[in-house]
Amino acid sequence: MSLLVLTAADCNKIISSFEPNDLVTLMEDVFTSYSRSQTHSRIHSNPPSKSVAPPRTKIQTENYTALFMPARLEPYGTSIKVVSVLTDASLARGLSATTLVLDEQTGAVRGVVNATRLTPLRNAAGSLLSSRLVGPKHPTSIVAFGAGMQIESNLDLHLRSYPSIKTCTIINRTKNARLDNLCVFLSATFPGVSIAGIGRGKDNQAEGAVEAAVRSASIVICATSATQALFPSAWVHAGTHVILIGSYTPAMREVDRELIRRACPKEKRTNSATAYRKGAPILLVDSIKACAEEAGELIDAQLSPDDMVEIGEMIATSHAGENVEDDKQVNDSDFAGPITIFKSVGIAAQDVAIASAVFTKAQKLSESVGTKIDQYDSL
């Protein structure tokens, strides 16, 4: 059997041809299948094989933390992603990540895919999906905390999908080359959008600009390794959609407990997805189980699983035509009112789907992309 190796450059060539709608549809399949499998496993002792995602395995070393994330998602197949998180994040831009794609018939490795940009892309696609499901219909301003690949992918997809967005503010811990380069890239790509970068540092004037940006934001995206809230709940006005994709441990948190609780309905509902109406508060998560164990913001707010709605459940409800009425009680001038939040710690099934999509397209392109190693298994 041959082995196809896709470098970071190969993957960039392929993903540049993906449209936002294609990526959103891919994530719809992932989250719907995942939520169905979780529902099945709660009812039956043996969960179906359509979506299987064991807990990630972690190995800690002096210089990095290695994460191993196996998963299977039909019809996309089986894969395992390996990610290394450096102890000193300043030593590299983004995470070192590789996905091994297995052959469906033999289980042998048939592809080695550089996932450095695939992880931010699949996260951004999930974020965009959440915006379409529960976010403002015509956002005008977007604010991002962080300046890495996660933010670059999220802003790229959101700005491509929402022509209504006219201002984009990127807030980083410091004013550095990475922030400047991201602003230059987005300004060139989206000339109709006003792009601004703010380095917080210890500048009080900069902090005032951060507050003004958050207060006027339609969508706020956070992708940092923060352990304290990046801004207070009071800065976020009603109707804002907040996307949290940075924290993935109980010690990490990007927003305060007050903001999280504002997204939780005051009255408990048996089926939050079915009861939800556009403009009402809702806390969407990629996985209730994973977020309850790993999402520092939700743990700090002392939430129960009943406070969360899986995005896969929301997709199924939306497709069934049940989310058709707006909540007429929403008052956009009252910032103490309802907001929506999407919290994601990432599920391995996303990695299967995005790696499979890239690998399949590479195979169709034949000799023009990737390195093929013939008779890889031959002795």
Secondary structure, DSSP 8 states (H G I E B T S, - for coil): --EEEE-HHHHHHHHTT--HHHHHHHHHHHHHHHHHHHHHHHHSSS--SSEE----EEEE-SSEEEEEEEEEETTTEEEEEEEEEESSGGGSSS-EEEEEEE-TTT--EEEEEE-TTHHHHHHHHHHHHHHHHHS-SS--EEEEE--SHHHHHHHHHHHHH-TT--EEEEEESS--HHHHHHHHHHHHH-TTSEEEEEE-TT-HHHHHHHHHHHHT-SEEEE-S--SS-SS-GGGS-TT-EEEE-S--STT--SS-HHHHHHTS-SS--S-HHHH--BTS-EEEES-HHHHHHH-HHHHHTT--GGG-EEHHHHHHHHHTT----B-TT--TT-TTS--EEEE----HHHHHHHHHHHHHHHHHHGGGSSEEETTTT--
